[in-house]
Amino acid sequence: MPSSSSTLVPRPRKEHAVMELPHSASQFPRIIVYHASSLHSSSTTFLIACPESFSSATKLLTSRHDGLTCGEQLAGIVHANAAPSGAADGNYGNLRALPNEDLLSMGKLVEKAWPRMPAYVQRIREVNDTLHMVTELNPDALAIAAQADARRANGSVIGPLDGIPILIKNNIATDDQMNNTAGSYALLGAKVPRDSTIAAKLRKAGVVILGKTNLSQWANFRSDNSTNGWSAYGGQTFAGYYPFQDPSGSSSGSGVSSSLGLALAALGTETSGSILSPSDVNNLAGIKPSVGLTSRYLVVPISEHQDTVGPMARTVKDAAYLLQAIAGPDPNDNYTSAIPNNGSIPDYVAACNFTSLEGARIGIARNVIDLSSDNSTPPVLAAFDAAVQVIREAGATVIDNTNFTAYEQWLSDNNETLVLNADFLVDLANYFNELTFNPNDLHNLAELTNYTHANPLEDWPDRDTAVWDGRGGALQQGWNNTDPRFWPAYQANLFYGGPGGILGALDRNNLDAILLPTQFSPGIPALVGSPVVTVPMGFYPSNETIVLERRGTLVETGPQIPFGLSFLGRRFSEAQLIGFAYAYEQRTMIRNQEQPYIVPNIELADVVA
């Protein structure tokens, strides 16, 4: 769940690179359609010819077309008779025409679920061959949508998300026909005993889990030399605001999917930056919840001390609706027992109030900005200054230099790595042990490393496994979170995030929140499990020099690439942060200022009508 090192700590100063775009056609070979079948009498579903190298037993699971697992092609991708009578009622908003409106609040997505699903699938297929953000679709989605419509017809709507399509990251397990791979063939075909708590909560809210999104493999906890958004199983995801744009990670596919309106919203996971950073570069509102607000049970883990699950949406309010559905206690995750008020969850949607900033005390951790800036940040800092002025004019008191006093020391400290390594050794083994079918009989990190080295589909050694077996990696470290050496490392983290970080700055200055550009916001809150909400703040100018990431294949900085503003707060202060972000968003509507260079042409009305 961490992002690459470029989002965990400030990016090193670098020379601008000259962009040479790779040739996509040679990178992503096509697989031909050879058979048609049907899950529904009025639908046609395409199955895909599978490479001969795969065994017949796994063909349906492993072959892909346009980045989608062929066995998971959703019934209704092409409909001969798509919509039932009365479906074209005019309540299916044009997603491009409503880029910054709260679709749930407007009633644009709540009339009928079943006819909408083919439209969303067609939107995914239209751009997935270029951006590779969705790895598979839920073959049960049409049936689930039909159930939602039946409830609606009977006047028994579950709630605001009933029948609404949501995409989830491919490390959040579902006990259905979809895979949960964390981007690796090691987990292809694995089975879990039940839905993850997050998936179960979505279903309880009536959500249609439309499919799974690509991610940086193992949530960016495998390689020192890979790229954001790459996984062996899903290929390379690109963001939509510039050709070959770095989607950030590790919730790369969720960020791109949500940004382009391929579902109402998506779920990501974060250990340090993996919701915030993809939201930052995909022009999204993202909520990184407090550790313990959302269950991690049957989510492929990195660290029990830092992992969290949260929403990524085009508006703050849509993100709030989704957080409302997934937050709450879970006996399978004891960290959720820390939720205040006996586990009672605030009304996050009601927190979306235009006046939320009135009387608030907002700080700026100026030393974080100064120590983190490089030669690509002037446009970000100019937009940040403008955002601060908007917040002042909204009635907040803004106090500068409310600094993270130990931040410079933290930049050269390695205790976070020790904690993540120690947690991963235990938490990954625990996940393997939960599986009811473990196709490669893997039980620990050493066995996973051997599998990764032996399977050419995992692209080793070109993409290394240094996070696992390199110098300072988890296997070399050799001790886990039950070892006495864990405690001092963890206490160091609590100091850097607490008195020396976000919590100390809030307390010393009697603040409600800290304000930072999102690219600088994830690292310190990650150490203490405190929440962050990001919202669009601006875009790089049209003449911005292109900067490539370290592997030289993705555009990290370039023309019209978005960036965001983060509100950082105390643990379990999500409602307050959502209110601040909403008040800023509604005054600026930054998201509308630029559009992606690639968008689906299919609109809901095109299919529903």
C-alpha positions as CSV (number, residue, x, y, z in Angstrom):
1,M,0.0,0.0,0.0
2,P,2.8,2.4,0.2
3,S,3.5,4.4,-2.9
4,S,6.9,4.3,-4.5
5,S,9.7,6.1,-2.7
6,S,9.0,9.2,-4.6
7,T,5.8,9.6,-2.6
8,L,7.0,8.3,0.7
9,V,9.7,10.9,1.0
10,P,10.4,14.1,-1.0
11,R,11.6,13.4,-4.5
12,P,15.3,14.2,-4.9
13,R,16.2,17.1,-7.0
14,K,16.7,16.0,-10.6
15,E,17.6,17.1,-14.1
16,H,14.7,17.3,-16.5
17,A,14.5,14.3,-18.8
18,V,13.5,14.4,-22.4
19,M,10.4,12.4,-23.1
20,E,10.5,9.6,-25.6
21,L,7.2,7.8,-25.7
22,P,7.2,4.0,-25.9
23,H,5.2,2.3,-28.6
24,S,2.1,1.0,-27.0
25,A,1.1,-1.5,-29.7
26,S,4.3,-3.5,-29.1
27,Q,3.9,-3.4,-25.4
28,F,0.4,-4.7,-25.1
29,P,-0.4,-7.6,-27.5
30,R,-4.0,-8.3,-28.3
31,I,-5.9,-11.5,-27.8
32,I,-8.7,-12.3,-30.2
33,V,-12.3,-13.0,-29.4
34,Y,-13.3,-16.6,-30.3
35,H,-16.5,-17.5,-28.6
36,A,-19.7,-16.0,-27.3
37,S,-21.8,-17.1,-24.4
38,S,-24.5,-15.7,-22.2
39,L,-25.3,-15.1,-18.6
40,H,-28.6,-13.5,-19.4
41,S,-30.9,-14.3,-22.3
42,S,-30.9,-10.7,-23.6
43,S,-27.1,-10.3,-23.3
44,T,-24.0,-11.4,-25.2
45,T,-20.8,-11.9,-23.3
46,F,-17.4,-12.3,-25.1
47,L,-14.9,-14.9,-24.0
48,I,-11.4,-14.6,-25.2
49,A,-9.0,-16.9,-26.9
50,C,-6.3,-17.9,-24.5
51,P,-2.6,-18.2,-25.1
52,E,-1.5,-21.8,-25.7
53,S,1.0,-21.6,-22.9
54,F,-1.7,-21.6,-20.3
55,S,-3.2,-24.9,-19.2
56,S,-6.8,-25.6,-20.1
57,A,-7.8,-25.7,-16.4
58,T,-6.8,-22.0,-16.0
59,K,-7.6,-20.6,-19.4
60,L,-10.8,-19.0,-18.3
61,L,-9.1,-17.3,-15.4
62,T,-5.8,-16.2,-16.8
63,S,-6.4,-15.0,-20.4
64,R,-7.2,-11.3,-20.9
65,H,-8.4,-8.9,-23.5
66,D,-8.2,-5.1,-23.1
67,G,-6.7,-5.8,-19.7
68,L,-9.8,-7.7,-18.4
69,T,-9.7,-11.2,-17.2
70,C,-11.7,-13.1,-19.9
71,G,-13.5,-15.3,-17.4
72,E,-14.8,-12.2,-15.7
73,Q,-16.3,-10.5,-18.8
74,L,-19.6,-9.0,-17.6
75,A,-22.8,-10.2,-19.2
76,G,-24.2,-7.2,-21.0
77,I,-21.1,-5.8,-22.5
78,V,-23.0,-5.9,-25.7
79,H,-26.8,-6.0,-25.4
80,A,-29.2,-6.9,-28.0
81,N,-32.0,-5.7,-25.8
82,A,-30.2,-3.8,-23.1
83,A,-32.8,-1.9,-21.1
84,P,-36.1,-3.1,-19.7
85,S,-39.2,-1.1,-20.4
86,G,-39.2,2.3,-18.8
87,A,-35.4,2.5,-18.2
88,A,-34.9,5.6,-20.3
89,D,-36.3,8.0,-17.7
90,G,-33.8,10.8,-18.2
91,N,-32.2,10.4,-14.8
92,Y,-28.8,9.1,-16.0
93,G,-26.4,12.1,-15.9
94,N,-23.9,12.7,-18.6
95,L,-20.7,12.0,-16.7
96,R,-18.6,14.4,-18.7
97,A,-21.1,17.2,-18.3
98,L,-21.2,16.7,-14.6
99,P,-17.5,16.4,-13.7
100,N,-17.7,18.0,-10.3
101,E,-21.3,17.5,-9.1
102,D,-22.3,15.0,-6.5
103,L,-24.1,12.5,-8.6
104,L,-25.7,10.7,-5.6
105,S,-27.1,13.9,-4.1
106,M,-28.5,14.9,-7.5
107,G,-30.4,11.7,-7.9
108,K,-28.6,11.0,-11.2
109,L,-27.6,7.4,-10.4
110,V,-30.4,6.1,-8.2
111,E,-33.3,5.3,-10.5
112,K,-32.4,1.9,-12.0
113,A,-29.3,-0.1,-11.6
114,W,-29.7,-2.9,-14.1
115,P,-29.6,-0.8,-17.3
116,R,-26.6,1.2,-16.2
117,M,-24.2,-1.7,-15.9
118,P,-23.6,-2.2,-19.6
119,A,-22.9,1.5,-20.0
120,Y,-20.2,1.4,-17.3
121,V,-18.7,-1.8,-18.8
122,Q,-18.6,-0.1,-22.2
123,R,-16.9,2.9,-20.7
124,I,-14.3,0.6,-19.1
125,R,-13.7,-1.3,-22.3
126,E,-13.4,1.9,-24.3
127,V,-10.3,3.1,-22.4
128,N,-9.0,0.0,-20.7
129,D,-6.9,-1.1,-23.7
130,T,-5.0,2.2,-23.4
131,L,-4.8,2.8,-19.7
132,H,-5.1,-0.8,-18.2
133,M,-6.8,0.2,-15.0
134,V,-9.4,-2.6,-14.6
135,T,-8.2,-6.2,-14.3
136,E,-11.5,-8.0,-14.2
137,L,-15.2,-7.5,-14.1
138,N,-17.8,-9.1,-11.8
139,P,-19.9,-11.6,-13.7
140,D,-22.5,-11.3,-11.0
141,A,-22.9,-7.6,-11.4
142,L,-26.0,-7.7,-13.6
143,A,-27.8,-10.1,-11.2
144,I,-26.9,-7.8,-8.2
145,A,-28.1,-4.8,-10.1
146,A,-31.4,-6.5,-10.9
147,Q,-31.9,-7.3,-7.2
148,A,-31.4,-3.6,-6.4
149,D,-34.0,-2.7,-9.0
150,A,-36.4,-5.2,-7.5
151,R,-35.9,-3.6,-4.1
152,R,-36.5,-0.2,-5.5
153,A,-39.7,-1.3,-7.3
154,N,-40.9,-2.6,-3.9
155,G,-40.1,0.6,-2.1
156,S,-37.4,-1.1,0.0
157,V,-34.2,0.8,-1.0
158,I,-31.4,-0.1,1.4
159,G,-29.7,3.3,1.2
160,P,-28.1,5.9,-1.1
161,L,-25.6,3.4,-2.5
162,D,-28.2,0.7,-3.4
163,G,-27.5,-0.4,-6.9
164,I,-24.5,2.0,-7.4
165,P,-21.5,0.5,-9.2
166,I,-18.2,0.7,-7.3
167,L,-14.8,-0.6,-8.3
168,I,-12.4,-2.0,-5.7
169,K,-8.6,-2.5,-5.6
170,N,-7.4,-6.0,-6.5
171,N,-6.2,-6.7,-3.0
172,I,-9.6,-6.5,-1.3
173,A,-10.9,-10.0,-1.2
174,T,-14.4,-11.0,-2.5
175,D,-15.9,-14.5,-2.0
176,D,-17.3,-14.7,-5.5
177,Q,-16.0,-15.4,-9.0
178,M,-13.4,-12.6,-9.1
179,N,-9.8,-13.1,-8.1
180,N,-7.9,-11.2,-5.4
181,T,-4.3,-11.2,-6.7
182,A,-2.5,-8.2,-5.3
183,G,-1.2,-8.1,-8.9
184,S,0.6,-11.4,-8.7
185,Y,0.0,-14.7,-10.4
186,A,0.9,-16.2,-7.0
187,L,-2.7,-15.6,-5.9
188,L,-4.5,-16.3,-9.1
189,G,-7.3,-18.6,-8.4
190,A,-6.9,-18.4,-4.6
191,K,-10.1,-18.6,-2.5
192,V,-11.0,-16.9,0.7
193,P,-13.5,-18.2,3.3
194,R,-15.8,-15.3,3.0
195,D,-15.9,-11.7,1.8
196,S,-13.5,-9.3,3.3
197,T,-15.3,-7.1,5.8
198,I,-15.1,-4.2,3.4
199,A,-16.7,-6.1,0.5
200,A,-19.4,-7.4,2.9
201,K,-20.2,-3.9,4.0
202,L,-20.4,-2.7,0.4
203,R,-22.9,-5.5,-0.3
204,K,-24.9,-4.7,2.8
205,A,-25.2,-1.1,1.5
206,G,-26.5,-2.5,-1.8
207,V,-23.4,-1.6,-3.8
208,V,-22.8,-3.4,-7.1
209,I,-19.1,-4.4,-6.9
210,L,-18.4,-3.9,-10.6
211,G,-14.9,-5.2,-10.7
212,K,-11.3,-5.1,-9.5
213,T,-8.7,-2.4,-10.3
214,N,-5.0,-2.8,-11.1
215,L,-2.4,-1.8,-8.5
216,S,1.3,-1.5,-8.0
217,Q,2.1,-5.1,-7.4
218,W,1.9,-6.2,-3.7
219,A,0.8,-2.6,-3.1
220,N,4.3,-1.3,-4.0
221,F,6.0,-3.5,-1.5
222,R,8.1,-5.7,-3.7
223,S,10.6,-3.8,-5.9
224,D,13.1,-1.0,-5.6
225,N,13.1,-0.5,-9.4
226,S,9.5,-1.1,-10.6
227,T,6.9,1.6,-11.6
228,N,3.7,2.8,-10.0
229,G,0.7,1.0,-11.4
230,W,2.6,-2.1,-12.7
231,S,1.7,-5.6,-11.7
232,A,2.5,-8.9,-13.3
233,Y,-1.2,-9.7,-13.5
234,G,-2.6,-6.4,-14.7
235,G,0.3,-4.9,-16.7
236,Q,1.1,-1.1,-16.6
237,T,-1.7,1.3,-15.7
238,F,-1.4,4.8,-17.0
239,A,-3.3,7.9,-15.8
240,G,-5.5,9.9,-18.2
241,Y,-4.2,13.5,-18.1
242,Y,-1.1,13.1,-20.2
243,P,0.0,10.2,-22.5
244,F,2.0,7.6,-20.4
245,Q,1.3,9.5,-17.3
246,D,2.5,8.0,-14.0
247,P,-0.7,7.0,-12.2
248,S,1.1,7.0,-8.9
249,G,0.4,4.1,-6.5
250,S,-0.3,1.8,-5.2
251,S,-4.1,2.3,-5.8
252,S,-3.3,3.2,-9.4
253,G,-6.3,1.6,-11.2
254,S,-8.7,2.9,-8.6
255,G,-7.5,6.4,-9.1
256,V,-7.7,6.3,-12.9
257,S,-11.0,4.5,-12.9
258,S,-12.7,7.0,-10.6
259,S,-11.2,10.0,-12.4
260,L,-12.7,8.8,-15.7
261,G,-16.1,8.0,-14.4
262,L,-15.9,4.2,-14.9
263,A,-17.9,3.8,-11.7
264,L,-19.3,6.2,-9.2
265,A,-16.1,5.9,-7.2
266,A,-13.4,3.3,-6.2
267,L,-11.8,1.9,-3.1
268,G,-8.1,2.1,-2.5
269,T,-5.8,1.0,0.3
270,E,-3.0,2.9,1.9
271,T,0.0,2.2,4.0
272,S,1.8,5.5,3.2
273,G,0.5,7.4,0.2
274,S,-1.4,4.8,-1.8
275,I,-4.8,6.6,-1.7
276,L,-3.5,10.1,-1.4
277,S,-0.9,10.0,-4.2
278,P,-3.1,8.5,-6.9
279,S,-5.9,10.9,-5.9
280,D,-3.4,13.7,-6.2
281,V,-2.4,13.0,-9.8
282,N,-5.8,11.9,-11.0
283,N,-7.8,15.0,-9.9
284,L,-9.7,13.3,-7.2
285,A,-11.1,13.7,-3.7
286,G,-9.5,10.9,-1.6
287,I,-10.0,10.0,2.0
288,K,-7.2,8.1,3.8
289,P,-9.0,7.1,7.0
290,S,-7.5,6.6,10.4
291,V,-6.0,3.2,10.9
292,G,-8.9,1.2,12.6
293,L,-11.8,3.2,11.1
294,T,-12.1,0.6,8.2
295,S,-11.5,-3.1,8.6
296,R,-8.5,-4.7,6.9
297,Y,-9.8,-8.3,7.4
298,L,-9.0,-10.3,4.2
299,V,-7.3,-7.3,2.5
300,V,-3.8,-8.4,1.3
301,P,-1.6,-6.7,3.9
302,I,1.6,-4.8,4.4
303,S,1.4,-3.5,7.9
304,E,-1.3,-3.9,10.5
305,H,0.0,-0.6,12.1
306,Q,-0.4,1.5,8.9
307,D,-2.8,-0.2,6.5
308,T,-6.2,1.4,5.9
309,V,-8.9,1.3,3.2
310,G,-10.6,4.4,1.8
311,P,-12.6,6.0,-1.0
312,M,-11.4,7.8,-4.1
313,A,-14.1,9.8,-5.9
314,R,-14.6,12.8,-8.1
315,T,-16.2,14.8,-5.3
316,V,-15.8,15.0,-1.6
317,K,-19.4,14.2,-1.0
318,D,-19.4,11.1,-3.1
319,A,-16.3,10.0,-1.2
320,A,-18.1,10.6,2.1
321,Y,-21.0,8.4,1.0
322,L,-18.6,5.6,0.3
323,L,-16.7,6.1,3.6
324,Q,-20.1,6.0,5.5
325,A,-20.7,2.5,4.0
326,I,-17.4,0.9,4.9
327,A,-16.4,2.4,8.3
328,G,-17.1,0.7,11.6
329,P,-16.0,-2.0,14.0
330,D,-15.1,-5.5,13.0
331,P,-14.4,-8.3,15.4
332,N,-12.0,-9.7,12.8
333,D,-9.8,-6.6,13.0
334,N,-9.1,-5.6,16.6
335,Y,-7.7,-2.2,15.5
336,T,-11.3,-1.2,14.8
337,S,-12.1,-1.4,18.6
338,A,-10.3,2.0,18.9
339,I,-13.2,3.8,17.1
340,P,-14.5,6.3,19.6
341,N,-18.0,6.4,21.1
342,N,-18.3,2.7,21.3
343,G,-17.9,2.3,17.5
344,S,-20.5,4.9,16.6
345,I,-19.7,6.4,13.2
346,P,-20.4,10.1,12.5
347,D,-22.5,11.3,9.6
348,Y,-19.8,12.0,7.0
349,V,-22.3,13.1,4.4
350,A,-23.8,15.7,6.7
351,A,-20.3,16.9,7.4
352,C,-20.2,18.3,3.8
353,N,-21.1,21.8,4.8
354,F,-20.2,24.9,2.9
355,T,-19.6,26.8,6.1
356,S,-17.2,24.2,7.7
357,L,-14.2,26.5,7.5
358,E,-15.7,29.3,9.5
359,G,-13.9,29.7,12.8
360,A,-11.5,26.8,12.1
361,R,-7.8,27.0,13.0
362,I,-5.7,25.7,10.2
363,G,-1.9,25.4,10.3
364,I,0.8,25.1,7.7
365,A,3.8,22.9,8.3
366,R,6.1,25.2,6.4
367,N,9.2,23.2,7.1
368,V,7.8,20.2,5.4
369,I,7.2,22.2,2.3
370,D,10.6,23.8,2.4
371,L,12.5,20.5,2.9
372,S,10.4,18.6,0.3
373,S,10.3,21.1,-2.6
374,D,12.3,20.6,-5.7
375,N,12.5,22.2,-9.2
376,S,9.1,20.8,-10.2
377,T,7.1,22.3,-7.3
378,P,6.8,26.1,-8.1
379,P,3.4,25.6,-9.8
380,V,2.2,23.5,-6.8
381,L,3.4,26.2,-4.3
382,A,1.7,29.0,-6.3
383,A,-1.6,27.0,-6.2
384,F,-1.1,26.3,-2.5
385,D,-0.7,30.0,-1.7
386,A,-3.9,30.7,-3.6
387,A,-5.7,27.8,-1.7
388,V,-4.6,29.3,1.6
389,Q,-6.2,32.6,0.6
390,V,-9.5,30.9,-0.3
391,I,-9.4,29.2,3.1
392,R,-8.8,32.4,4.9
393,E,-11.7,34.1,3.0
394,A,-13.9,31.2,4.0
395,G,-13.5,32.2,7.6
396,A,-10.6,30.1,8.8
397,T,-7.7,31.4,10.8
398,V,-4.5,30.2,9.1
399,I,-1.3,30.0,11.1
400,D,2.0,29.5,9.3
401,N,5.1,27.7,10.5
402,T,3.2,25.2,12.6
403,N,6.0,22.8,11.9
404,F,6.7,19.1,12.3
405,T,9.7,19.6,14.5
406,A,11.3,16.2,13.9
407,Y,10.6,16.1,10.1
408,E,14.2,16.7,9.0
409,Q,15.4,13.9,11.4
410,W,12.7,11.6,10.1
411,L,13.9,12.0,6.5
412,S,17.1,10.1,7.3
413,D,15.6,7.6,9.7
414,N,14.8,4.0,8.8
415,N,12.5,2.9,11.6
416,E,9.5,3.0,9.4
417,T,11.1,0.4,7.1
418,L,11.9,-1.8,10.1
419,V,8.2,-1.7,11.2
420,L,6.8,-2.3,7.7
421,N,9.2,-5.3,7.2
422,A,8.4,-6.7,10.6
423,D,4.6,-6.4,10.1
424,F,4.8,-7.8,6.5
425,L,6.5,-11.0,7.6
426,V,3.7,-11.8,10.0
427,D,0.7,-10.2,8.3
428,L,1.3,-11.8,4.9
429,A,1.7,-15.3,6.4
430,N,-1.6,-14.7,8.3
431,Y,-3.3,-13.8,5.0
432,F,-1.9,-17.0,3.3
433,N,-3.2,-19.0,6.2
434,E,-6.7,-17.6,5.8
435,L,-7.0,-19.0,2.2
436,T,-9.3,-21.9,1.7
437,F,-7.6,-22.7,-1.6
438,N,-3.9,-21.7,-1.9
439,P,-3.1,-22.6,-5.5
440,N,0.7,-22.3,-5.2
441,D,0.9,-23.6,-1.6
442,L,2.6,-20.4,-0.3
443,H,2.8,-19.8,3.4
444,N,5.4,-17.1,4.0
445,L,7.5,-14.4,2.3
446,A,10.4,-16.7,1.6
447,E,8.2,-19.0,-0.4
448,L,6.6,-16.1,-2.2
449,T,10.0,-14.8,-3.1
450,N,11.0,-18.2,-4.6
451,Y,7.8,-18.3,-6.6
452,T,8.3,-14.8,-7.9
453,H,11.9,-15.7,-9.1
454,A,10.7,-18.9,-10.7
455,N,7.7,-17.6,-12.6
456,P,8.7,-15.6,-15.7
457,L,5.3,-13.9,-15.7
458,E,6.4,-12.0,-12.6
459,D,9.1,-10.2,-14.6
460,W,12.0,-10.9,-12.3
461,P,14.8,-10.0,-12.3
462,D,14.0,-7.0,-14.5
463,R,11.8,-5.9,-11.7
464,D,13.6,-6.9,-8.5
465,T,12.4,-8.2,-5.2
466,A,14.7,-6.0,-3.2
467,V,12.0,-4.9,-0.7
468,W,11.8,-8.6,0.3
469,D,15.3,-10.0,-0.2
470,G,17.6,-7.0,-0.8
471,R,19.8,-5.1,1.6
472,G,17.5,-3.9,4.4
473,G,14.7,-6.0,3.0
474,A,12.2,-7.9,5.2
475,L,13.9,-11.3,4.8
476,Q,17.4,-9.9,5.5
477,Q,16.0,-8.1,8.5
478,G,15.1,-11.5,9.9
479,W,12.8,-10.4,12.7
480,N,9.1,-9.7,12.9
481,N,6.7,-7.7,15.0
482,T,6.9,-10.3,17.9
483,D,10.6,-9.6,18.4
484,P,11.8,-7.3,21.2
485,R,13.6,-5.2,18.5
486,F,10.2,-4.2,17.1
487,W,9.1,-2.1,20.0
488,P,11.8,0.6,19.9
489,A,11.4,1.0,16.1
490,Y,7.6,1.4,16.5
491,Q,8.1,3.9,19.4
492,A,10.4,5.9,17.1
493,N,7.6,6.1,14.5
494,L,5.2,7.2,17.1
495,F,7.5,10.0,18.1
496,Y,8.1,11.2,14.5
497,G,4.3,11.2,13.8
498,G,3.3,12.3,17.3
499,P,5.2,15.0,19.3
500,G,7.6,15.5,16.5
501,G,5.0,15.4,13.7
502,I,1.4,16.0,13.0
503,L,-0.1,15.4,16.4
504,G,2.5,17.7,18.1
505,A,1.8,20.5,15.7
506,L,-1.9,20.2,16.2
507,D,-1.6,20.2,20.0
508,R,1.0,22.9,20.4
509,N,-0.9,25.4,18.2
510,N,-4.5,24.4,19.1
511,L,-5.3,23.6,15.5
512,D,-8.1,21.8,13.9
513,A,-6.1,20.7,10.9
514,I,-2.8,21.0,9.0
515,L,-2.6,22.1,5.4
516,L,-0.1,20.7,2.9
517,P,0.2,20.1,-0.8
518,T,-0.8,16.4,-1.1
519,Q,2.5,15.3,-2.6
520,F,4.0,16.1,0.8
521,S,1.2,14.9,3.1
522,P,1.3,11.1,3.4
523,G,4.5,10.1,5.2
524,I,4.1,11.6,8.7
525,P,0.3,10.7,9.3
526,A,1.1,7.2,8.2
527,L,3.4,6.7,11.2
528,V,0.5,7.3,13.7
529,G,-2.4,6.2,11.6
530,S,-4.0,9.6,11.4
531,P,-6.4,10.7,8.6
532,V,-5.8,12.9,5.6
533,V,-8.4,14.1,3.0
534,T,-7.1,15.4,-0.3
535,V,-9.0,17.5,-2.9
536,P,-8.0,18.9,-6.3
537,M,-5.9,22.1,-6.0
538,G,-4.5,22.7,-9.5
539,F,-2.7,21.5,-12.6
540,Y,0.8,21.9,-14.0
541,P,0.8,24.6,-16.8
542,S,0.7,23.6,-20.5
543,N,4.4,24.4,-21.0
544,E,5.6,22.4,-18.0
545,T,8.8,20.4,-18.8
546,I,8.2,16.7,-18.9
547,V,10.0,14.7,-16.1
548,L,10.1,11.0,-16.2
549,E,10.1,8.7,-13.2
550,R,13.3,6.7,-12.3
551,R,12.7,3.9,-14.8
552,G,12.2,6.3,-17.6
553,T,8.9,5.0,-18.9
554,L,6.3,7.1,-17.2
555,V,5.6,10.9,-17.1
556,E,5.8,11.9,-13.5
557,T,5.5,15.7,-14.1
558,G,4.1,17.3,-17.3
559,P,1.5,19.5,-18.9
560,Q,-2.0,19.5,-17.3
561,I,-1.1,16.9,-14.7
562,P,-3.2,17.5,-11.6
563,F,-2.1,18.0,-8.0
564,G,-4.0,18.2,-4.8
565,L,-4.4,19.9,-1.4
566,S,-4.5,17.9,1.8
567,F,-6.1,18.5,5.2
568,L,-4.4,16.5,8.0
569,G,-6.0,15.9,11.4
570,R,-6.1,13.9,14.6
571,R,-7.1,10.3,14.6
572,F,-10.8,9.8,13.9
573,S,-11.3,13.4,12.9
574,E,-12.5,12.4,9.4
575,A,-15.9,14.3,9.7
576,Q,-14.1,17.5,10.4
577,L,-11.6,17.1,7.6
578,I,-14.3,16.1,5.1
579,G,-16.1,19.4,6.0
580,F,-13.0,21.5,5.4
581,A,-12.2,19.8,2.1
582,Y,-15.8,20.1,1.0
583,A,-15.9,23.8,1.8
584,Y,-12.7,24.4,-0.1
585,E,-13.9,22.2,-3.1
586,Q,-17.2,24.0,-3.4
587,R,-15.5,27.4,-3.5
588,T,-13.0,26.5,-6.2
589,M,-14.3,23.6,-8.3
590,I,-10.7,23.1,-9.4
591,R,-11.5,19.7,-10.9
592,N,-13.4,21.3,-13.8
593,Q,-10.5,23.4,-15.0
594,E,-8.8,20.6,-17.0
595,Q,-10.1,17.4,-18.6
596,P,-8.2,14.2,-19.3
597,Y,-6.7,13.8,-22.7
598,I,-8.7,10.5,-23.0
599,V,-12.3,10.0,-21.9
600,P,-14.9,7.4,-22.8
601,N,-17.3,8.5,-25.4
602,I,-20.1,6.2,-24.1
603,E,-22.5,7.9,-21.7
604,L,-25.1,6.3,-19.6
605,A,-27.9,7.7,-21.7
606,D,-26.3,6.2,-24.9
607,V,-27.0,2.7,-23.6
608,V,-29.9,3.1,-21.2
609,A,-32.0,4.9,-23.8
